Amino acid sequence: MPETSRPAAATRRRLLIIHNPVAGARRARRLGAALAVLEQRHGAVVTLQATGGRGDAEAMARAVAPGAFDAVVAAGGDGTINEVVNGLGARGGDSAIPLGIVPLGTGNVLAHELGLPLDAEGAARVLAEGRTLPVHLGVANGRAFAMMAGAGLDARVVEGVDTRLKRLIGKGAYAVETLARIAAGGGGPYRLAVDGGEPVEVASVIVARGHFYGGRFVCAPDARLTDPRLHVCLFPRMGRGNALRYLWGVAAGRLPRFPDYRILPARRVVIEGPAGEPVQGDGDVIARLPVEIALAPWILPVLVR
């Protein structure tokens, strides 16, 4: 088991909570409930900072003075969490501040991977009393990600998904956009080289740090956040029929059994393809092709139960 640490029971944690105030009334109520439990039941000292636009969460996390807080908490979806991860990562390994999470997003993929509770009371308990888990991150052209990065169909879906439809129907918006992208065709092929080896050509690629994908779907069964390896998931065959087949394989939990599907362990991956195509990381576009993906040179402590 990886090394973890747990505070003494009497510790009153000082928490900076970064949140998006336009995330919706339901999520605001859940955050408010978590804050009430933190302060009233656990005696935590909470500082709340609201973002005003893209990049604010990263800047806030980066600006935290050493020793000012016991943890920086991302209260939001995977995009907000990714910004805070990058802000904390920019500080370097010697001054690492633990990341806390209040899952308020559509997918909550990192929260599922870490086994975090989604309810307000459970989330507050982890922030107040949880241990820290050392998490190895990936970087894509210098941009950090916690769970996965990808080029191909999933990246084009992430870039094209309708944010208004996402607010209305949640994960269903990704299904709609996925089918639209498959019907439209295009994209790829992509050439990738693993650890300096001979390039191979694929229809899509996902570089995984965790084993969950898009919620609780599984692409890389053996991937774990505490394991310092990338798991490179290769979707080799082009065409709409194969794209639908891979999509069914993910949804049905049978993808790892497909004879043409491969997973390669790696420390560094270079992906080339149509210049400027998106690269998604943790559900947001974080880079453009060509891209180099590697393990981050630092470890991020994350609060878990």
C-alpha positions as CSV (number, residue, x, y, z in Angstrom):
1,M,0.0,0.0,0.0
2,P,1.2,3.6,-0.7
3,E,2.2,5.7,2.3
4,T,-0.5,7.9,3.6
5,S,-0.9,10.2,6.6
6,R,-3.8,11.0,8.9
7,P,-4.1,14.0,11.2
8,A,-4.7,13.9,14.9
9,A,-8.3,13.9,15.8
10,A,-8.2,17.4,17.4
11,T,-6.8,19.1,14.3
12,R,-8.9,22.0,13.0
13,R,-8.0,22.1,9.3
14,R,-7.7,25.4,7.6
15,L,-9.2,25.0,4.1
16,L,-9.3,27.3,1.1
17,I,-12.3,26.3,-1.0
18,I,-12.3,27.4,-4.6
19,H,-15.7,27.2,-6.3
20,N,-17.6,28.3,-9.4
21,P,-20.6,30.4,-8.4
22,V,-22.4,29.9,-11.6
23,A,-22.4,26.1,-11.4
24,G,-26.2,26.0,-10.6
25,A,-28.6,26.2,-7.7
26,R,-28.6,22.5,-6.8
27,R,-24.8,22.4,-6.7
28,A,-24.7,25.6,-4.7
29,R,-27.0,24.0,-2.1
30,R,-24.8,20.9,-1.9
31,L,-21.7,23.1,-1.4
32,G,-23.5,25.1,1.2
33,A,-24.4,22.0,3.1
34,A,-20.8,20.7,3.0
35,L,-19.6,24.1,4.4
36,A,-22.1,24.0,7.2
37,V,-21.0,20.5,8.2
38,L,-17.3,21.5,8.0
39,E,-17.7,24.5,10.2
40,Q,-20.4,23.5,12.7
41,R,-19.5,19.8,13.2
42,H,-15.8,19.6,12.5
43,G,-14.7,23.1,13.5
44,A,-12.8,23.6,10.2
45,V,-11.6,27.1,9.4
46,V,-12.9,27.8,5.9
47,T,-12.0,30.5,3.4
48,L,-14.2,30.6,0.3
49,Q,-13.1,32.0,-3.0
50,A,-15.3,32.3,-6.0
51,T,-14.0,32.1,-9.6
52,G,-15.1,34.7,-12.2
53,G,-13.9,33.0,-15.3
54,R,-11.6,30.4,-16.9
55,G,-8.2,30.2,-15.3
56,D,-9.2,31.8,-12.0
57,A,-9.2,28.6,-10.0
58,E,-5.6,27.8,-11.2
59,A,-4.4,31.3,-10.4
60,M,-6.0,31.1,-6.9
61,A,-4.4,27.8,-6.1
62,R,-1.0,28.9,-7.4
63,A,-1.1,32.1,-5.3
64,V,-1.6,30.4,-1.9
65,A,1.1,31.4,0.5
66,P,3.2,28.6,2.1
67,G,1.6,27.5,5.4
68,A,-1.5,29.5,4.9
69,F,-3.8,26.5,4.5
70,D,-3.8,22.8,5.3
71,A,-5.5,22.0,2.0
72,V,-6.8,23.7,-1.1
73,V,-10.3,22.4,-2.1
74,A,-11.7,22.3,-5.6
75,A,-15.5,22.5,-5.3
76,G,-16.8,21.8,-8.8
77,G,-16.6,19.5,-11.7
78,D,-13.6,17.9,-13.4
79,G,-12.6,21.1,-15.2
80,T,-12.4,23.1,-11.9
81,I,-10.5,20.3,-10.3
82,N,-8.0,20.2,-13.2
83,E,-7.4,23.9,-12.9
84,V,-6.7,23.6,-9.1
85,V,-4.4,20.6,-9.8
86,N,-2.4,22.7,-12.3
87,G,-2.2,25.6,-9.8
88,L,-0.9,23.4,-7.0
89,G,1.4,21.6,-9.4
90,A,3.0,24.9,-10.6
91,R,4.3,25.3,-7.0
92,G,6.6,22.4,-7.3
93,G,7.0,19.3,-5.2
94,D,8.8,20.8,-2.2
95,S,5.9,23.0,-1.2
96,A,3.1,20.6,-2.1
97,I,-0.3,21.5,-0.5
98,P,-2.9,18.7,-0.4
99,L,-5.8,18.8,-2.8
100,G,-9.3,18.4,-1.4
101,I,-12.4,17.8,-3.5
102,V,-16.1,18.5,-3.2
103,P,-17.5,16.7,-6.3
104,L,-20.1,18.9,-8.0
105,G,-19.6,18.0,-11.6
106,T,-21.3,15.9,-14.3
107,G,-18.8,13.1,-14.4
108,N,-16.8,13.3,-11.1
109,V,-14.3,10.9,-12.6
110,L,-11.5,11.6,-10.2
111,A,-13.9,11.4,-7.2
112,H,-15.0,8.0,-8.3
113,E,-11.5,6.9,-8.8
114,L,-10.5,8.0,-5.3
115,G,-13.7,6.5,-3.8
116,L,-14.8,9.8,-2.4
117,P,-18.3,10.3,-1.1
118,L,-20.6,12.5,-3.3
119,D,-22.9,13.6,-0.5
120,A,-22.2,16.8,1.4
121,E,-21.7,15.2,4.8
122,G,-19.3,12.6,3.5
123,A,-17.3,15.1,1.5
124,A,-17.0,17.3,4.5
125,R,-15.8,14.4,6.7
126,V,-13.0,13.7,4.2
127,L,-11.9,17.3,4.1
128,A,-11.9,17.5,7.9
129,E,-10.5,14.1,8.8
130,G,-9.2,12.3,5.7
131,R,-5.7,11.0,5.1
132,T,-3.5,12.1,2.2
133,L,-2.8,9.8,-0.7
134,P,0.2,10.5,-3.0
135,V,-1.1,10.8,-6.5
136,H,1.2,10.6,-9.6
137,L,-0.1,13.0,-12.3
138,G,0.5,13.2,-16.1
139,V,1.4,16.2,-18.1
140,A,0.5,16.9,-21.7
141,N,2.7,19.6,-23.3
142,G,3.3,20.8,-19.8
143,R,-0.3,20.8,-18.7
144,A,-1.2,18.5,-15.8
145,F,-4.0,16.0,-15.7
146,A,-5.0,13.5,-13.0
147,M,-7.1,10.9,-14.7
148,M,-6.7,10.7,-18.5
149,A,-5.6,12.5,-21.7
150,G,-6.8,11.6,-25.1
151,A,-6.6,12.4,-28.8
152,G,-9.2,11.3,-31.4
153,L,-12.9,10.8,-30.9
154,D,-13.1,11.6,-27.2
155,A,-11.1,14.8,-27.6
156,R,-13.3,16.0,-30.5
157,V,-16.4,15.2,-28.4
158,V,-15.0,17.2,-25.4
159,E,-14.3,20.2,-27.6
160,G,-17.7,20.1,-29.4
161,V,-20.1,19.3,-26.6
162,D,-22.9,21.8,-26.1
163,T,-22.5,23.4,-22.7
164,R,-26.1,24.4,-22.5
165,L,-27.3,20.9,-23.3
166,K,-24.8,19.6,-20.7
167,R,-26.4,21.8,-18.1
168,L,-29.8,20.4,-19.1
169,I,-29.2,16.7,-19.4
170,G,-25.8,16.1,-17.9
171,K,-23.8,13.1,-19.3
172,G,-26.4,12.7,-22.0
173,A,-24.9,15.7,-23.8
174,Y,-21.7,13.7,-24.3
175,A,-23.7,10.8,-25.8
176,V,-25.4,13.1,-28.2
177,E,-22.1,14.7,-29.3
178,T,-20.4,11.3,-29.6
179,L,-23.0,10.0,-32.0
180,A,-22.9,13.2,-34.0
181,R,-19.1,13.0,-34.3
182,I,-19.2,9.4,-35.3
183,A,-21.8,10.2,-38.0
184,A,-19.7,13.1,-39.3
185,G,-16.6,11.0,-39.5
186,G,-13.2,12.6,-40.0
187,G,-10.3,13.0,-37.6
188,G,-7.1,11.0,-37.5
189,P,-5.3,8.8,-38.1
190,Y,-2.9,9.4,-35.2
191,R,0.7,8.2,-34.9
192,L,2.1,7.6,-31.5
193,A,5.5,6.5,-30.2
194,V,5.7,4.9,-26.7
195,D,9.0,5.4,-24.8
196,G,10.8,6.2,-28.0
197,G,9.7,3.1,-29.8
198,E,8.5,2.7,-33.4
199,P,5.4,4.8,-34.2
200,V,2.1,3.0,-34.6
201,E,-1.0,4.3,-36.3
202,V,-4.4,4.3,-34.5
203,A,-7.9,5.7,-34.8
204,S,-7.9,7.1,-31.2
205,V,-5.8,6.9,-28.1
206,I,-6.4,7.5,-24.4
207,V,-3.5,7.8,-22.0
208,A,-4.9,6.8,-18.6
209,R,-3.6,7.4,-15.1
210,G,-6.7,6.0,-13.4
211,H,-8.8,3.0,-14.4
212,F,-12.2,4.8,-14.6
213,Y,-13.2,6.8,-17.7
214,G,-16.2,9.0,-18.2
215,G,-17.7,8.2,-14.8
216,R,-17.4,4.5,-13.9
217,F,-16.6,3.0,-17.3
218,V,-13.2,1.2,-17.5
219,C,-10.6,1.5,-20.2
220,A,-7.4,0.6,-18.3
221,P,-8.3,-2.0,-15.6
222,D,-4.8,-2.1,-14.1
223,A,-4.2,1.7,-13.9
224,R,-4.0,3.3,-10.4
225,L,-3.2,6.9,-9.4
226,T,-0.5,5.7,-7.0
227,D,1.3,3.7,-9.7
228,P,4.0,5.8,-11.5
229,R,3.1,4.6,-15.0
230,L,1.0,5.7,-17.9
231,H,-1.4,3.2,-19.4
232,V,-1.7,3.9,-23.2
233,C,-5.1,2.6,-24.5
234,L,-5.0,2.0,-28.3
235,F,-8.0,2.0,-30.5
236,P,-6.4,0.9,-33.8
237,R,-9.2,0.5,-36.4
238,M,-10.7,3.4,-38.3
239,G,-14.2,3.9,-39.5
240,R,-17.7,4.5,-38.1
241,G,-18.5,0.9,-37.5
242,N,-15.3,0.4,-35.4
243,A,-16.0,3.6,-33.5
244,L,-19.5,2.3,-32.6
245,R,-18.0,-1.0,-31.6
246,Y,-15.5,0.6,-29.3
247,L,-18.2,2.8,-27.8
248,W,-20.3,-0.3,-27.1
249,G,-17.3,-2.0,-25.6
250,V,-16.8,0.9,-23.2
251,A,-20.4,1.1,-22.2
252,A,-20.8,-2.7,-21.8
253,G,-17.6,-3.1,-19.9
254,R,-16.2,-5.5,-22.5
255,L,-13.5,-3.2,-24.1
256,P,-10.5,-4.9,-22.5
257,R,-11.7,-8.2,-24.1
258,F,-11.6,-6.9,-27.7
259,P,-8.7,-8.7,-29.5
260,D,-7.6,-5.5,-31.4
261,Y,-7.7,-3.3,-28.3
262,R,-4.3,-2.9,-26.6
263,I,-3.0,-1.2,-23.4
264,L,0.7,-0.4,-23.2
265,P,2.5,0.7,-20.0
266,A,4.7,3.8,-20.6
267,R,6.4,6.8,-19.1
268,R,6.4,9.0,-22.2
269,V,4.1,9.1,-25.3
270,V,4.4,11.3,-28.3
271,I,1.2,11.7,-30.4
272,E,1.1,13.2,-33.9
273,G,-1.9,13.8,-36.2
274,P,-3.8,16.6,-37.9
275,A,-2.0,19.7,-36.5
276,G,-4.1,21.7,-34.1
277,E,-6.6,18.9,-33.3
278,P,-7.6,18.9,-29.6
279,V,-6.1,16.9,-26.8
280,Q,-8.5,16.4,-23.9
281,G,-7.4,16.0,-20.3
282,D,-9.8,15.3,-17.4
283,G,-12.7,16.4,-19.7
284,D,-11.3,19.7,-21.0
285,V,-9.2,20.6,-23.9
286,I,-5.7,21.1,-22.5
287,A,-3.4,20.9,-25.5
288,R,-3.3,20.6,-29.3
289,L,-1.5,18.1,-31.5
290,P,1.3,17.3,-31.7
291,V,1.6,16.5,-28.0
292,E,4.1,14.9,-25.6
293,I,2.5,13.2,-22.6
294,A,4.7,12.1,-19.6
295,L,4.5,11.6,-15.9
296,A,4.7,14.7,-13.9
297,P,8.0,15.2,-12.0
298,W,6.1,15.8,-8.7
299,I,3.5,14.0,-6.6
300,L,0.3,15.7,-5.5
301,P,-1.1,14.7,-2.0
302,V,-4.9,14.3,-2.2
303,L,-7.3,14.0,0.7
304,V,-9.2,10.7,0.7
305,R,-11.2,8.8,3.4
